[in-house]
Amino acid sequence: MMRGILLSTVAIVSVAMHGAAIAQDQSAGAQTGPAQSGIIDIIVTAERRLSSVQTTPIAISAVGGEALREKNITNIESLSSNIPNLNFNRVSSDAKISIRGIGYNAISPGGEPRVALYQDGIYLARNQAALLGFYDIDRVEVLRGPQGTLYGRNAIAGTINVLSRDPGDSLNGYFTGSVGNYGLIGTEGAVGGPLSPTVQARISFRTVDRNGYGRNITTGADVNDENSRSVRARLKFDPGSTLTVRLTGDYSISRENDGGYRYAGRGNSAIPTSVELLGAEVPDDPQDAAGFGPRRRIETYGFSGQADLDLSDSTTMTLLTAYRHFTASQRTNIDGSAAELSQMYIDEASNVFSTELRLAQKIGDFADIIIGAYYFHERNSATNQVPFKGSVFGAAFHVDGLVDPDALYEFYGSYGRVKTNAKAVFAQANIRLTQKLELDVGARYSDEKKVIFEQHQVDVLSPFILDNALRPGFDPANGLFGNGAGSQSASWDSFDPKVTLSYKAGSGIYLYATYSRGFKAGGYNVGGIQPAFRPEKLTNYEAGIKADLFDRRLRINLSAFNYDYKDLQESIIDGINIVTKNATKARVRGIEAEITAKPTDALTLQLNAAYLDGKFKEFRDIDPAFADLGSQNLKGNQLPDAPKYQVGGEVGYRIGTGFGDITPRVNVTWFDRVYFNHFNTVEMSQPSRTMVNFYLGWTSPGAAWSATAFIKNVTDDTYFAGANTNLGLLGFSRTVAYGAPRTFGLSVTRTF
C-alpha cells in the first residue's frame, strides 16, 4: 500500500517536465452572467471539462458556495430539500442517499452505496462520510442518473461532487461564527493566498458543538447532539507555464451521542412487542432515547495529489491519486427501551488507495476527447455484536433456569474482512457535428474482484464479552447455532456505453437525449456466510431541455427518464440472518423540473418538482413481520426511499438599504409518502409531510460582512428519517430515526 502511494506521489511530481494551466480548475464554480441582472450561471466540471450547467447534457444541479452559506446548507441532508429527486434518510449510523429512488439500502455493516460521493475528485467509499458537513466549499454538483462512463464505480444512481476552494492568487479568506438553540456554537473559516510566485496555500476548518435534541431517560445524557472537528490544507504549485500540481490533506472526527434507534411501536399491529410484554419504559418524547447508548464515532483522513500537464495547446494529461483512511463505530440498543433488552456494537474500518490517469485531447473545433484508466483498492473490515438479555431468550427458547434474565448473552456476532480491487478504462468524445448539433459518445469497461473472509455465530448461552473471539459452529447443546466461517472470492465485469445527442435550438435553449447504462458490482454481506449476490444493471433512456428565456429572467430545466433495472440488491432479514437477495426487475420513470424566475433584480422565485414512478416488476419475498402471508408477490410495489412526488419552492426578495442589502427568504418543500422497505407496509413508512424554512440574510456594502438568521422546520414537524423492523425475538418492534426538530440560529461571516 505505502509503496503504491509513494510511486503515485513520485509520478505526480515527475509530471513536471514543463510547467501550469489546468483543464479542470477546481475554482470552476465562478459564476457567469451579470450579478445584478438575470439569473447567474455556474461553471462545472461534471464531464471532466469546463462547461456551463446550462450547456451540460446531464440532469445536473449545482449550488455555489455563497448560496450554501445563505441557505445554511451545511451537509447533504440539508441539501436534499433543494434538489429534485435527491433524498436523504438515515438508520442508526448509516447515511442513506438516494437519487431517483435508487440508493443505499444495506442493513449490515460494510455495504456499498449506489450514489457515488466525491470530494475534490476523490471517491469516498463509505456511506457514513455523507454524515460529515460541508466547509470552505466552492460548489456542489449533483448529477442525476447513471454516470457509468466518467465516474463508474457505484454511480449507478448518480454522483455528488463536493469541490472545495482553491488557495487563490491573492490573500483571501473568511471566518464564520454561528450560534443557535440547543446550545449551538459553530465556527468555520479559511485563509489562502500565494506563498511565492509559484506556490499557493490554503487552510480551512470547521467546528460544531451542539447539545442534544433530546436526552436519554435512563442515563440523563444528551441524545442527538453534535461535536465535530474538520480541517483541510492544500498546496498548489505552478512551477512553469504548463503544469499545475495540487496536494491536499484533510482530517475529520465526529464524536456524538447520536445515531441509534428509537422505539416506535409495533412493526405488525397484531403482534405485541417484547417491550410491551415486559412493560419496559420507553420515552414519551420522540427525540429522547432510553437504555444503552447511542454513541457514534467517525474518524477519517486522507491525502491526495492532482497534476495537470499541458503537453500542448490541445492536449492535457491529468493524474489524480489518493489514500483514505476511515473508521466508524456505533454503540446503541436495538429495542429502544429502558429495559436494555439488547445492545449493539458495530465497528468498521476502511483503507483505500485509488488513482486515475486521464488524457484530454482537443481536435480543433470538431471534438474534445477524454481517455482514462482507473484503479481502486480497498481493505474494509466490519464487526457486529448484538447481545440480548436472558429474559428475551427465556421467552423465545423456553430455557428458563439456564440463563439469568438480567444478564447479557452473546446472541449474534459477525466479523468480515473484504478486499476489493476494481479496474476500469474509459473514453468519451464530444463531437460538434454542426454549430448547433453535438454528439457525445462514451463507454467504460469495469472489472471488479472481491475476496472475503468472514465469521458468524448465534450463541444463546455464553455470557457476553465485548470483542470476544467468535466461536462459530453448530452445537445446540451449548447454545451455538452459528453459520461458521469461510472465505470466498468473486469477480464481475461490465461494459457500459453512453450516447447523448444535444441540440442548441435557439438562443439560450438547449435540448438533449441520452442512452446510458450503469453497473454496480456484486458483493457479500459481511458475516452473512452466503454466496455472492449478483451485480445490478441499469439502462437509462432520458431526454431534457434547458432554457434561459427573457434575457435570462426565466430559467426552465426539465428532464424525463425511464430506467430498466435488473437484479436489484435488496437487503432482508431471513430468520436471524441478514442476507441480500437480487430482485429480478424494476422500472423507474419520472419527470424533474427546476424553474427559476427573476422578474426584477430584487425578486427571485424558484420551484423544484419531481414525479417518480419506481416499481418492482418481478420480486417475491417473505416479510418476517407478516410471515403468515407467505411469499408475497411484490410486483407493483414502490421502491424504498422513493417518494412519488416532491415539490419545493423558494421566494427571496432583496431590499437595498443604506447599511447593506437585506434578503428575506422562505423555503417550502412537500414530500409524498416514503416507504422504508420493499413490502410497502404502513408501519414502515413516513406519511407525506411539509418542511418550511425561513431565512433572513444581510450583506454589508462592499460585501465584507454578511449574516444569515434561520429557522428550520418552522412547524416543528416530527417525522421519520428512517425506520427498521427488528427480529422476531423482539416481537418485530419498529425502531426509527427522527429528523431534527425546529432549530434556529444566526451565522455571521467576515470575508477578506
BELQUIRA-V855775 format. One record per backbone hydrogen bond with DSSP energy under -0.5 kcal/mol. NH is the residue of the N-H (numbers start at 1). CO is the residue of the C=O. If there is no record, write none. Layout:
nh/co
NH/CO
NH/CO
//
This chain:
nh/co
5/1
6/2
7/3
8/4
9/5
10/6
11/7
12/8
13/9
14/10
15/11
15/12
16/13
17/15
18/15
20/240
20/242
21/241
28/25
30/27
32/41
39/552
41/32
43/30
44/51
47/49
48/45
50/23
51/44
53/42
55/52
56/53
57/55
58/56
59/144
60/58
61/142
63/140
65/138
68/64
69/65
70/66
71/67
72/69
73/68
74/72
76/130
79/75
80/76
82/79
83/80
86/83
87/85
87/98
89/96
90/721
91/94
92/260
94/91
96/89
96/94
97/95
98/87
99/102
100/85
102/99
104/97
111/108
116/114
116/158
117/124
118/116
118/160
119/122
120/118
120/162
122/119
124/117
125/123
129/126
130/127
131/128
132/129
134/74
138/163
139/163
140/63
141/161
142/61
143/141
143/159
144/59
144/142
145/157
147/155
151/147
152/147
153/151
155/152
157/114
158/114
159/143
160/116
161/141
161/159
162/118
162/160
163/139
163/161
164/162
165/136
172/192
174/190
175/750
176/188
177/748
178/186
179/746
180/184
181/744
184/180
184/181
185/209
186/178
187/207
188/176
189/205
190/174
191/203
192/172
193/201
195/199
196/199
199/196
200/236
201/193
202/234
203/191
204/232
205/189
206/230
207/187
208/228
209/185
210/226
211/182
213/223
213/224
214/223
216/221
217/215
217/289
220/216
223/214
224/257
225/257
226/210
228/208
229/253
230/206
231/251
232/204
233/249
234/202
235/247
236/200
237/245
238/198
240/243
241/19
244/308
245/237
246/306
247/235
248/304
249/233
250/302
251/231
252/300
253/229
254/298
255/227
256/296
258/256
261/333
262/736
263/336
264/734
267/732
271/268
272/270
274/730
277/273
278/274
279/276
280/275
288/285
289/215
294/331
295/331
296/256
297/329
298/254
299/327
300/252
301/325
302/250
303/323
304/248
305/321
306/246
307/319
308/244
309/307
309/317
310/242
311/309
311/315
312/315
315/312
316/360
317/309
318/358
319/307
320/356
321/305
322/354
323/303
324/352
325/301
326/350
327/299
328/348
329/297
330/346
331/295
332/344
333/292
338/281
340/337
343/387
344/332
345/385
346/330
347/383
348/328
349/381
350/326
351/379
352/324
353/377
354/322
355/375
356/320
357/373
358/318
359/371
360/316
361/359
361/369
362/314
363/361
363/367
364/362
366/363
367/363
368/430
369/361
370/428
371/359
372/426
373/357
374/424
375/355
376/422
377/353
378/420
379/351
380/378
380/418
381/349
382/416
383/347
384/414
385/345
386/412
388/409
389/341
390/404
390/407
391/405
392/389
393/389
394/390
395/391
396/392
397/393
398/393
398/394
401/403
402/399
403/399
405/403
407/404
409/388
410/462
411/459
412/386
412/410
413/457
414/384
415/455
416/382
417/453
418/380
419/451
420/378
420/418
421/449
422/376
423/447
424/374
425/445
426/372
427/443
428/370
429/441
430/368
431/429
431/439
432/366
432/430
433/431
433/437
434/437
438/502
439/431
440/500
441/429
441/439
442/498
443/427
444/496
445/425
446/444
446/494
447/423
448/492
449/421
450/490
451/419
452/488
453/417
454/486
455/415
456/484
457/413
459/411
460/479
464/408
468/465
475/480
478/475
479/476
480/475
481/458
481/479
482/473
484/456
486/454
488/452
490/450
492/448
494/446
496/444
496/494
497/495
498/442
499/515
500/440
501/513
502/438
503/511
504/436
505/503
505/509
506/509
509/506
510/546
511/503
512/544
513/501
514/542
515/499
516/540
517/497
518/538
520/536
523/533
526/109
526/524
528/525
529/525
533/523
536/520
537/566
538/518
539/564
540/516
541/562
542/514
543/560
544/512
545/558
546/510
547/556
548/508
549/547
549/554
553/549
554/549
555/596
556/547
557/594
558/545
558/556
559/592
560/543
561/590
562/541
563/588
564/539
565/563
565/586
566/537
567/584
568/583
570/568
570/581
571/569
572/579
574/572
574/577
575/573
576/574
577/574
579/572
579/577
581/570
583/568
583/581
584/618
585/618
586/565
587/615
588/563
589/613
590/561
591/611
592/559
593/609
594/557
595/607
596/555
597/605
598/553
600/603
604/652
605/597
606/650
607/595
608/648
609/593
610/646
611/591
612/644
613/589
614/612
615/587
615/613
616/637
617/585
618/585
621/632
623/621
624/622
626/623
627/624
629/626
630/627
632/621
634/619
634/632
636/616
637/634
639/614
641/675
642/639
644/673
646/610
647/670
648/608
649/668
650/606
651/666
652/604
653/664
654/602
655/662
656/654
657/660
660/657
661/699
662/655
663/697
664/653
665/695
666/651
667/693
668/649
669/691
670/647
671/689
672/645
674/686
676/684
677/684
680/677
684/681
685/682
686/674
687/685
689/671
691/669
693/667
694/711
695/665
696/709
697/663
698/707
699/661
700/705
703/700
706/749
707/698
708/747
709/696
710/745
711/694
712/743
714/692
716/713
719/717
721/737
722/737
724/735
726/724
726/733
730/727
731/728
732/727
734/265
735/724
735/733
736/262
737/722
739/719
743/712
745/710
746/179
747/708
748/177
749/706
750/175
751/704
751/749
752/173
//
